[in-house]
Amino acid sequence: MGSSTAVPGSWNRITRILTVRAPATAKELLPPATDADVRSAERALGRALPQELHEWWASCGGGLHPVLPHGYIPYRPIGSVSAWREWTRRHTTGPRPDDTAGSPGAGWHPAFVPIGTDGGNYDLAVDLRPGSLHGCLFAFSHQWGVAHPPEWQGLAALLSSTAEALETDAAAGRYRPATTRAGMLIWKL
């Protein structure tokens, strides 16, 4: 999903815009993750991660404030692993084993990799089950234990949509960017 330059290119657009439009948010972005950090996450998750995720974490090592639509805060690789372990422990049942990527339903699946949190009930996750939507992104509700239908085809699509929304004040999915007086980015319905 996406070219080898799509993810870092879109992330660079996002950080340039944040530096001007939401400097307080830009200051809360974490430095890029190391290759060792990402490889460690792969070992802990027991699976290879998509190239898009490698590229993103090589550009963005996470954040301390919502940057992505819906108000998702990007996880660092270790934060992703920690959330994955928690949701795997809490949600012991999941989609049927033969469900393909992008199939919504009840429960957590070990092939779901959380990449962001809204700090409350939802995580943004990559669906690494096989199928034509392998790598799609969806919201997972911890309260209800539900995987929602995919919101983006992949990480490149999310980041491109986010950059476009920040550049033009358009919506990314259902959310529009706004900036507080303190220079923080927020996403409004």
CYANA upper distance limits for C-alpha pairs under 8 A (distance plus 0.5 A):
  1 MET  CA     52 GLU  CA      7.65
  1 MET  CA    135 GLY  CA      7.49
  1 MET  CA    153 GLN  CA      8.28
  1 MET  CA    154 GLY  CA      6.69
  1 MET  CA    155 LEU  CA      8.38
  1 MET  CA    156 ALA  CA      7.68
  2 GLY  CA      6 ALA  CA      6.58
  2 GLY  CA      7 VAL  CA      7.95
  2 GLY  CA     52 GLU  CA      7.57
  2 GLY  CA    154 GLY  CA      8.19
  2 GLY  CA    156 ALA  CA      6.10
  2 GLY  CA    157 ALA  CA      8.21
  3 SER  CA      7 VAL  CA      8.04
  4 SER  CA     51 GLN  CA      8.24
  4 SER  CA     52 GLU  CA      8.01
  4 SER  CA     55 GLU  CA      8.09
  5 THR  CA      9 GLY  CA      6.22
  6 ALA  CA     10 SER  CA      6.53
  6 ALA  CA    156 ALA  CA      6.40
  6 ALA  CA    160 SER  CA      8.26
  7 VAL  CA     11 TRP  CA      6.58
  7 VAL  CA     52 GLU  CA      6.85
  7 VAL  CA     55 GLU  CA      6.81
  7 VAL  CA     56 TRP  CA      6.52
  7 VAL  CA    155 LEU  CA      7.67
  7 VAL  CA    156 ALA  CA      5.53
  7 VAL  CA    159 LEU  CA      7.25
  7 VAL  CA    160 SER  CA      8.30
  8 PRO  CA     12 ASN  CA      6.49
  8 PRO  CA     55 GLU  CA      6.86
  8 PRO  CA     56 TRP  CA      6.79
  8 PRO  CA     59 SER  CA      6.57
  9 GLY  CA     13 ARG  CA      6.88
 10 SER  CA     14 ILE  CA      6.74
 10 SER  CA    156 ALA  CA      8.06
 10 SER  CA    159 LEU  CA      6.10
 10 SER  CA    160 SER  CA      5.82
 10 SER  CA    163 ALA  CA      6.62
 11 TRP  CA     15 THR  CA      6.72
 11 TRP  CA     56 TRP  CA      7.97
 11 TRP  CA     59 SER  CA      7.55
 11 TRP  CA     60 CYS  CA      8.22
 11 TRP  CA    159 LEU  CA      6.92
 11 TRP  CA    163 ALA  CA      7.99
 12 ASN  CA     16 ARG  CA      6.60
 13 ARG  CA     17 ILE  CA      6.77
 13 ARG  CA    163 ALA  CA      6.49
 14 ILE  CA     18 LEU  CA      6.62
 14 ILE  CA    159 LEU  CA      8.40
 14 ILE  CA    162 THR  CA      7.76
 14 ILE  CA    163 ALA  CA      5.56
 14 ILE  CA    166 LEU  CA      7.71
 15 THR  CA     19 THR  CA      6.56
 15 THR  CA     26 ALA  CA      7.05
 16 ARG  CA     20 VAL  CA      7.31
 17 ILE  CA     21 ARG  CA      6.28
 17 ILE  CA     22 ALA  CA      8.04
 17 ILE  CA    166 LEU  CA      7.40
 17 ILE  CA    167 GLU  CA      7.60
 18 LEU  CA     22 ALA  CA      5.10
 18 LEU  CA     23 PRO  CA      6.20
 18 LEU  CA     25 THR  CA      7.30
 18 LEU  CA     26 ALA  CA      5.84
 18 LEU  CA    185 LEU  CA      8.31
 19 THR  CA     23 PRO  CA      5.07
 19 THR  CA     25 THR  CA      8.49
 19 THR  CA     26 ALA  CA      5.93
 19 THR  CA     27 LYS  CA      8.43
 21 ARG  CA    179 THR  CA      7.58
 21 ARG  CA    183 GLY  CA      7.49
 22 ALA  CA     26 ALA  CA      6.86
 22 ALA  CA    179 THR  CA      6.62
 22 ALA  CA    180 THR  CA      8.44
 22 ALA  CA    183 GLY  CA      4.90
 22 ALA  CA    184 MET  CA      5.56
 22 ALA  CA    185 LEU  CA      6.00
 23 PRO  CA     27 LYS  CA      6.70
 23 PRO  CA    183 GLY  CA      6.01
 23 PRO  CA    184 MET  CA      7.44
 24 ALA  CA     28 GLU  CA      7.27
 24 ALA  CA    182 ALA  CA      7.47
 24 ALA  CA    183 GLY  CA      5.50
 24 ALA  CA    184 MET  CA      5.77
 25 THR  CA     29 LEU  CA      7.48
 25 THR  CA     65 HIS  CA      6.79
 25 THR  CA     66 PRO  CA      8.32
 25 THR  CA     67 VAL  CA      7.93
 25 THR  CA    183 GLY  CA      7.33
 25 THR  CA    184 MET  CA      5.48
 25 THR  CA    185 LEU  CA      6.56
 28 GLU  CA     63 GLY  CA      6.30
 28 GLU  CA     64 LEU  CA      5.80
 28 GLU  CA     65 HIS  CA      6.83
 29 LEU  CA     60 CYS  CA      7.71
 29 LEU  CA     61 GLY  CA      8.01
 29 LEU  CA     62 GLY  CA      6.73
 29 LEU  CA     63 GLY  CA      4.84
 29 LEU  CA     64 LEU  CA      6.91
 29 LEU  CA     65 HIS  CA      8.15
 30 LEU  CA     60 CYS  CA      6.99
 30 LEU  CA     61 GLY  CA      5.63
 30 LEU  CA     62 GLY  CA      5.70
 30 LEU  CA     63 GLY  CA      5.70
 30 LEU  CA     64 LEU  CA      8.06
 31 PRO  CA     59 SER  CA      8.25
 31 PRO  CA     60 CYS  CA      6.66
 31 PRO  CA     61 GLY  CA      5.67
 31 PRO  CA     62 GLY  CA      7.99
 32 PRO  CA     57 TRP  CA      6.42
 32 PRO  CA     58 ALA  CA      5.53
 32 PRO  CA     59 SER  CA      5.47
 32 PRO  CA     60 CYS  CA      5.03
 32 PRO  CA     61 GLY  CA      4.54
 32 PRO  CA     62 GLY  CA      8.12
 33 ALA  CA     37 ASP  CA      6.50
 33 ALA  CA     38 VAL  CA      7.51
 33 ALA  CA     57 TRP  CA      5.86
 33 ALA  CA     58 ALA  CA      5.84
 33 ALA  CA     59 SER  CA      7.88
 33 ALA  CA     60 CYS  CA      7.24
 33 ALA  CA     61 GLY  CA      4.97
 33 ALA  CA     76 ARG  CA      7.82
 33 ALA  CA     77 PRO  CA      7.87
 34 THR  CA     38 VAL  CA      7.11
 34 THR  CA     57 TRP  CA      8.37
 34 THR  CA     58 ALA  CA      6.99
 35 ASP  CA     39 ARG  CA      6.61
 35 ASP  CA     54 HIS  CA      8.47
 35 ASP  CA     58 ALA  CA      7.73
 36 ALA  CA     40 SER  CA      6.47
 37 ASP  CA     41 ALA  CA      6.83
 37 ASP  CA     77 PRO  CA      6.92
 37 ASP  CA     78 ILE  CA      7.89
 38 VAL  CA     42 GLU  CA      6.79
 38 VAL  CA     54 HIS  CA      7.27
 38 VAL  CA     57 TRP  CA      7.89
 38 VAL  CA     77 PRO  CA      6.49
 39 ARG  CA     43 ARG  CA      6.81
 40 SER  CA     44 ALA  CA      6.75
 41 ALA  CA     45 LEU  CA      6.53
 41 ALA  CA     77 PRO  CA      6.38
 41 ALA  CA     78 ILE  CA      6.91
 41 ALA  CA     80 SER  CA      8.35
 41 ALA  CA     81 VAL  CA      6.63
 42 GLU  CA     46 GLY  CA      6.35
 42 GLU  CA     47 ARG  CA      5.97
 42 GLU  CA     48 ALA  CA      6.10
 42 GLU  CA     49 LEU  CA      6.83
 43 ARG  CA     47 ARG  CA      7.19
 44 ALA  CA     81 VAL  CA      7.29
 45 LEU  CA     81 VAL  CA      7.17
 45 LEU  CA     84 TRP  CA      8.31
 49 LEU  CA     53 LEU  CA      7.01
 49 LEU  CA     54 HIS  CA      7.51
 50 PRO  CA     54 HIS  CA      7.12
 50 PRO  CA    135 GLY  CA      7.65
 51 GLN  CA     55 GLU  CA      6.63
 52 GLU  CA     56 TRP  CA      6.62
 52 GLU  CA    155 LEU  CA      6.78
 52 GLU  CA    156 ALA  CA      7.30
 53 LEU  CA     57 TRP  CA      6.61
 53 LEU  CA    155 LEU  CA      7.70
 54 HIS  CA     58 ALA  CA      6.57
 55 GLU  CA     59 SER  CA      6.84
 56 TRP  CA     60 CYS  CA      6.19
 56 TRP  CA     61 GLY  CA      8.37
 57 TRP  CA     61 GLY  CA      5.55
 57 TRP  CA     62 GLY  CA      7.87
 57 TRP  CA     76 ARG  CA      7.88
 57 TRP  CA     77 PRO  CA      7.81
 61 GLY  CA     75 TYR  CA      7.99
 61 GLY  CA     76 ARG  CA      5.60
 61 GLY  CA     77 PRO  CA      7.76
 62 GLY  CA     73 ILE  CA      7.96
 62 GLY  CA     74 PRO  CA      5.18
 62 GLY  CA     75 TYR  CA      5.24
 62 GLY  CA     76 ARG  CA      4.76
 62 GLY  CA     77 PRO  CA      8.24
 63 GLY  CA     67 VAL  CA      8.24
 63 GLY  CA     73 ILE  CA      6.41
 63 GLY  CA     74 PRO  CA      5.76
 63 GLY  CA     75 TYR  CA      7.12
 63 GLY  CA     76 ARG  CA      7.85
 64 LEU  CA     73 ILE  CA      6.96
 64 LEU  CA     74 PRO  CA      8.23
 65 HIS  CA     72 TYR  CA      8.48
 65 HIS  CA     73 ILE  CA      5.95
 66 PRO  CA     71 GLY  CA      5.20
 66 PRO  CA     72 TYR  CA      5.39
 66 PRO  CA     73 ILE  CA      4.66
 66 PRO  CA     74 PRO  CA      7.83
 66 PRO  CA    118 ASP  CA      7.72
 66 PRO  CA    185 LEU  CA      7.64
 66 PRO  CA    186 ILE  CA      7.48
 67 VAL  CA     71 GLY  CA      6.85
 67 VAL  CA     72 TYR  CA      6.66
 67 VAL  CA     73 ILE  CA      6.33
 67 VAL  CA     74 PRO  CA      7.71
 67 VAL  CA    185 LEU  CA      7.24
 67 VAL  CA    186 ILE  CA      8.14
 68 LEU  CA     72 TYR  CA      5.48
 68 LEU  CA     73 ILE  CA      7.14
 68 LEU  CA     74 PRO  CA      7.99
 68 LEU  CA    162 THR  CA      7.25
 68 LEU  CA    187 TRP  CA      8.47
 69 PRO  CA    162 THR  CA      7.42
 69 PRO  CA    172 ALA  CA      6.87
 69 PRO  CA    173 GLY  CA      7.92
 69 PRO  CA    175 TYR  CA      6.39
 69 PRO  CA    176 ARG  CA      8.11
 69 PRO  CA    177 PRO  CA      8.24
 69 PRO  CA    187 TRP  CA      6.45
 70 HIS  CA    118 ASP  CA      7.78
 70 HIS  CA    174 ARG  CA      8.46
 70 HIS  CA    175 TYR  CA      6.76
 70 HIS  CA    187 TRP  CA      6.52
 70 HIS  CA    188 LYS  CA      8.16
 71 GLY  CA    117 THR  CA      8.47
 71 GLY  CA    118 ASP  CA      6.06
 71 GLY  CA    186 ILE  CA      7.16
 71 GLY  CA    187 TRP  CA      6.25
 72 TYR  CA    116 GLY  CA      5.88
 72 TYR  CA    117 THR  CA      5.44
 72 TYR  CA    118 ASP  CA      4.95
 72 TYR  CA    119 GLY  CA      8.10
 72 TYR  CA    123 ASP  CA      8.04
 72 TYR  CA    124 LEU  CA      7.64
 73 ILE  CA    116 GLY  CA      5.62
 73 ILE  CA    117 THR  CA      5.72
 73 ILE  CA    118 ASP  CA      6.52
 73 ILE  CA    119 GLY  CA      7.92
 74 PRO  CA    115 ILE  CA      6.45
 74 PRO  CA    116 GLY  CA      4.75
 74 PRO  CA    117 THR  CA      7.21
 75 TYR  CA     79 GLY  CA      5.76
 75 TYR  CA     80 SER  CA      6.03
 75 TYR  CA    114 PRO  CA      8.19
 75 TYR  CA    115 ILE  CA      5.69
 75 TYR  CA    116 GLY  CA      5.40
 75 TYR  CA    117 THR  CA      7.62
 76 ARG  CA     80 SER  CA      6.67
 76 ARG  CA    115 ILE  CA      8.23
 77 PRO  CA     81 VAL  CA      6.89
 78 ILE  CA     82 SER  CA      6.66
 79 GLY  CA     83 ALA  CA      6.62
 80 SER  CA     84 TRP  CA      6.54
 80 SER  CA    113 VAL  CA      7.44
 80 SER  CA    114 PRO  CA      5.89
 80 SER  CA    115 ILE  CA      6.21
 80 SER  CA    116 GLY  CA      8.08
 81 VAL  CA     85 ARG  CA      6.62
 81 VAL  CA    113 VAL  CA      8.44
 81 VAL  CA    114 PRO  CA      8.36
 82 SER  CA     86 GLU  CA      6.77
 83 ALA  CA     87 TRP  CA      6.63
 83 ALA  CA    114 PRO  CA      7.21
 84 TRP  CA     88 THR  CA      6.44
 84 TRP  CA    110 PRO  CA      8.36
 84 TRP  CA    112 PHE  CA      8.22
 84 TRP  CA    113 VAL  CA      6.87
 84 TRP  CA    114 PRO  CA      6.80
 85 ARG  CA     89 ARG  CA      6.58
 86 GLU  CA     90 ARG  CA      6.60
 87 TRP  CA     91 HIS  CA      6.17
 87 TRP  CA    108 TRP  CA      7.28
 87 TRP  CA    142 HIS  CA      8.14
 88 THR  CA     92 THR  CA      6.81
 88 THR  CA    108 TRP  CA      7.02
 88 THR  CA    109 HIS  CA      7.85
 88 THR  CA    110 PRO  CA      7.20
 91 HIS  CA    107 GLY  CA      6.45
 91 HIS  CA    108 TRP  CA      6.13
 91 HIS  CA    145 GLY  CA      7.34
 92 THR  CA    107 GLY  CA      7.94
 92 THR  CA    108 TRP  CA      7.72
 93 THR  CA    107 GLY  CA      5.90
 93 THR  CA    108 TRP  CA      7.04
 93 THR  CA    109 HIS  CA      8.29
 94 GLY  CA    105 GLY  CA      8.45
 94 GLY  CA    106 ALA  CA      6.52
 94 GLY  CA    107 GLY  CA      4.20
 94 GLY  CA    108 TRP  CA      5.16
 94 GLY  CA    109 HIS  CA      5.81
 95 PRO  CA     99 ASP  CA      7.00
 95 PRO  CA    105 GLY  CA      6.70
 95 PRO  CA    106 ALA  CA      6.67
 95 PRO  CA    107 GLY  CA      6.42
 95 PRO  CA    108 TRP  CA      7.46
 95 PRO  CA    109 HIS  CA      6.94
 99 ASP  CA    103 SER  CA      6.71
 99 ASP  CA    129 ARG  CA      8.38
100 THR  CA    129 ARG  CA      6.31
100 THR  CA    130 PRO  CA      6.04
100 THR  CA    131 GLY  CA      5.62
100 THR  CA    132 SER  CA      8.45
100 THR  CA    133 LEU  CA      8.27
100 THR  CA    134 HIS  CA      8.49
101 ALA  CA    127 ASP  CA      6.25
101 ALA  CA    128 LEU  CA      7.03
101 ALA  CA    129 ARG  CA      5.20
101 ALA  CA    130 PRO  CA      6.11
101 ALA  CA    131 GLY  CA      5.80
101 ALA  CA    132 SER  CA      7.53
101 ALA  CA    133 LEU  CA      5.66
101 ALA  CA    134 HIS  CA      5.67
101 ALA  CA    135 GLY  CA      8.09
101 ALA  CA    136 CYS  CA      7.82
102 GLY  CA    127 ASP  CA      7.25
102 GLY  CA    133 LEU  CA      6.16
102 GLY  CA    134 HIS  CA      7.87
102 GLY  CA    136 CYS  CA      7.08
102 GLY  CA    138 PHE  CA      8.38
102 GLY  CA    149 PRO  CA      6.78
102 GLY  CA    150 PRO  CA      6.16
103 SER  CA    149 PRO  CA      7.21
104 PRO  CA    146 VAL  CA      8.04
104 PRO  CA    147 ALA  CA      5.64
104 PRO  CA    148 HIS  CA      5.61
104 PRO  CA    149 PRO  CA      5.47
104 PRO  CA    150 PRO  CA      8.21
105 GLY  CA    146 VAL  CA      6.22
105 GLY  CA    147 ALA  CA      5.77
105 GLY  CA    148 HIS  CA      7.29
106 ALA  CA    145 GLY  CA      6.25
106 ALA  CA    146 VAL  CA      4.95
106 ALA  CA    147 ALA  CA      6.59
107 GLY  CA    145 GLY  CA      5.49
107 GLY  CA    146 VAL  CA      6.12
107 GLY  CA    147 ALA  CA      7.30
108 TRP  CA    112 PHE  CA      7.65
108 TRP  CA    145 GLY  CA      7.35
108 TRP  CA    146 VAL  CA      8.04
108 TRP  CA    147 ALA  CA      7.77
111 ALA  CA    127 ASP  CA      6.70
111 ALA  CA    128 LEU  CA      5.49
111 ALA  CA    129 ARG  CA      6.12
112 PHE  CA    125 ALA  CA      6.47
112 PHE  CA    126 VAL  CA      6.14
112 PHE  CA    127 ASP  CA      5.32
112 PHE  CA    128 LEU  CA      6.52
112 PHE  CA    129 ARG  CA      8.12
113 VAL  CA    125 ALA  CA      5.62
113 VAL  CA    126 VAL  CA      5.57
113 VAL  CA    127 ASP  CA      7.13
113 VAL  CA    128 LEU  CA      7.94
114 PRO  CA    123 ASP  CA      6.60
114 PRO  CA    124 LEU  CA      6.14
114 PRO  CA    125 ALA  CA      4.47
114 PRO  CA    126 VAL  CA      6.80
115 ILE  CA    123 ASP  CA      7.83
115 ILE  CA    124 LEU  CA      6.26
115 ILE  CA    125 ALA  CA      5.98
115 ILE  CA    126 VAL  CA      7.56
116 GLY  CA    123 ASP  CA      6.06
116 GLY  CA    124 LEU  CA      5.47
116 GLY  CA    125 ALA  CA      7.53
117 THR  CA    122 TYR  CA      6.49
117 THR  CA    123 ASP  CA      4.79
117 THR  CA    124 LEU  CA      6.56
118 ASP  CA    122 TYR  CA      6.16
118 ASP  CA    123 ASP  CA      6.79
121 ASN  CA    141 SER  CA      6.13
121 ASN  CA    142 HIS  CA      5.96
121 ASN  CA    143 GLN  CA      6.57
122 TYR  CA    139 ALA  CA      6.69
122 TYR  CA    140 PHE  CA      5.93
122 TYR  CA    141 SER  CA      5.24
122 TYR  CA    142 HIS  CA      6.68
123 ASP  CA    139 ALA  CA      6.23
123 ASP  CA    140 PHE  CA      5.82
123 ASP  CA    141 SER  CA      7.38
123 ASP  CA    142 HIS  CA      8.34
124 LEU  CA    137 LEU  CA      7.15
124 LEU  CA    138 PHE  CA      6.22
124 LEU  CA    139 ALA  CA      5.24
124 LEU  CA    140 PHE  CA      6.87
125 ALA  CA    137 LEU  CA      5.99
125 ALA  CA    138 PHE  CA      6.05
125 ALA  CA    139 ALA  CA      6.81
125 ALA  CA    140 PHE  CA      7.43
126 VAL  CA    135 GLY  CA      6.03
126 VAL  CA    136 CYS  CA      6.16
126 VAL  CA    137 LEU  CA      5.16
126 VAL  CA    138 PHE  CA      7.22
126 VAL  CA    154 GLY  CA      8.12
127 ASP  CA    133 LEU  CA      8.43
127 ASP  CA    134 HIS  CA      6.57
127 ASP  CA    135 GLY  CA      5.71
127 ASP  CA    136 CYS  CA      6.03
127 ASP  CA    137 LEU  CA      6.75
127 ASP  CA    138 PHE  CA      7.98
128 LEU  CA    134 HIS  CA      5.81
128 LEU  CA    135 GLY  CA      5.92
128 LEU  CA    136 CYS  CA      8.30
129 ARG  CA    134 HIS  CA      6.41
129 ARG  CA    135 GLY  CA      8.46
130 PRO  CA    134 HIS  CA      6.05
133 LEU  CA    153 GLN  CA      7.28
135 GLY  CA    153 GLN  CA      7.52
135 GLY  CA    154 GLY  CA      5.85
135 GLY  CA    155 LEU  CA      8.13
136 CYS  CA    150 PRO  CA      6.63
136 CYS  CA    151 GLU  CA      8.08
136 CYS  CA    152 TRP  CA      6.31
136 CYS  CA    153 GLN  CA      4.99
136 CYS  CA    154 GLY  CA      4.89
136 CYS  CA    155 LEU  CA      7.89
137 LEU  CA    150 PRO  CA      5.92
137 LEU  CA    151 GLU  CA      6.33
137 LEU  CA    152 TRP  CA      5.70
137 LEU  CA    153 GLN  CA      6.93
137 LEU  CA    154 GLY  CA      6.21
137 LEU  CA    155 LEU  CA      7.55
138 PHE  CA    147 ALA  CA      7.45
138 PHE  CA    148 HIS  CA      6.44
138 PHE  CA    149 PRO  CA      6.61
138 PHE  CA    150 PRO  CA      4.86
138 PHE  CA    151 GLU  CA      5.80
138 PHE  CA    152 TRP  CA      7.57
139 ALA  CA    147 ALA  CA      6.72
139 ALA  CA    148 HIS  CA      6.00
139 ALA  CA    149 PRO  CA      8.15
139 ALA  CA    150 PRO  CA      7.94
139 ALA  CA    151 GLU  CA      8.09
140 PHE  CA    145 GLY  CA      7.55
140 PHE  CA    146 VAL  CA      6.19
140 PHE  CA    147 ALA  CA      5.07
140 PHE  CA    148 HIS  CA      6.61
141 SER  CA    145 GLY  CA      5.90
141 SER  CA    146 VAL  CA      5.72
141 SER  CA    147 ALA  CA      7.10
141 SER  CA    148 HIS  CA      8.31
142 HIS  CA    146 VAL  CA      7.55
151 GLU  CA    173 GLY  CA      7.91
152 TRP  CA    157 ALA  CA      6.62
152 TRP  CA    158 LEU  CA      6.33
153 GLN  CA    157 ALA  CA      6.59
153 GLN  CA    158 LEU  CA      8.21
154 GLY  CA    158 LEU  CA      6.94
155 LEU  CA    159 LEU  CA      6.63
156 ALA  CA    160 SER  CA      6.51
157 ALA  CA    161 SER  CA      6.53
158 LEU  CA    162 THR  CA      6.55
159 LEU  CA    163 ALA  CA      6.57
160 SER  CA    164 GLU  CA      6.63
161 SER  CA    165 ALA  CA      6.60
161 SER  CA    172 ALA  CA      6.03
161 SER  CA    173 GLY  CA      8.44
162 THR  CA    166 LEU  CA      6.71
162 THR  CA    172 ALA  CA      6.25
163 ALA  CA    167 GLU  CA      6.62
164 GLU  CA    168 THR  CA      6.55
164 GLU  CA    169 ASP  CA      8.35
164 GLU  CA    170 ALA  CA      7.68
164 GLU  CA    172 ALA  CA      8.32
165 ALA  CA    169 ASP  CA      5.55
165 ALA  CA    170 ALA  CA      4.97
165 ALA  CA    171 ALA  CA      6.02
165 ALA  CA    172 ALA  CA      6.12
165 ALA  CA    176 ARG  CA      7.41
165 ALA  CA    177 PRO  CA      7.33
166 LEU  CA    170 ALA  CA      7.70
166 LEU  CA    177 PRO  CA      6.78
169 ASP  CA    176 ARG  CA      7.07
169 ASP  CA    177 PRO  CA      6.81
169 ASP  CA    178 ALA  CA      8.43
170 ALA  CA    176 ARG  CA      6.57
170 ALA  CA    177 PRO  CA      8.18
171 ALA  CA    175 TYR  CA      5.66
171 ALA  CA    176 ARG  CA      4.91
171 ALA  CA    177 PRO  CA      7.80
172 ALA  CA    176 ARG  CA      6.75
174 ARG  CA    189 LEU  CA      6.44
175 TYR  CA    187 TRP  CA      6.16
175 TYR  CA    188 LYS  CA      5.75
175 TYR  CA    189 LEU  CA      5.20
176 ARG  CA    187 TRP  CA      5.89
176 ARG  CA    188 LYS  CA      5.72
176 ARG  CA    189 LEU  CA      6.90
177 PRO  CA    185 LEU  CA      7.30
177 PRO  CA    186 ILE  CA      6.37
177 PRO  CA    187 TRP  CA      5.12
177 PRO  CA    188 LYS  CA      6.86
178 ALA  CA    185 LEU  CA      6.38
178 ALA  CA    186 ILE  CA      5.81
178 ALA  CA    187 TRP  CA      6.59
178 ALA  CA    188 LYS  CA      7.61
179 THR  CA    183 GLY  CA      6.37
179 THR  CA    184 MET  CA      5.94
179 THR  CA    185 LEU  CA      5.12
179 THR  CA    186 ILE  CA      6.42
180 THR  CA    184 MET  CA      5.73
180 THR  CA    185 LEU  CA      7.02
180 THR  CA    186 ILE  CA      7.72
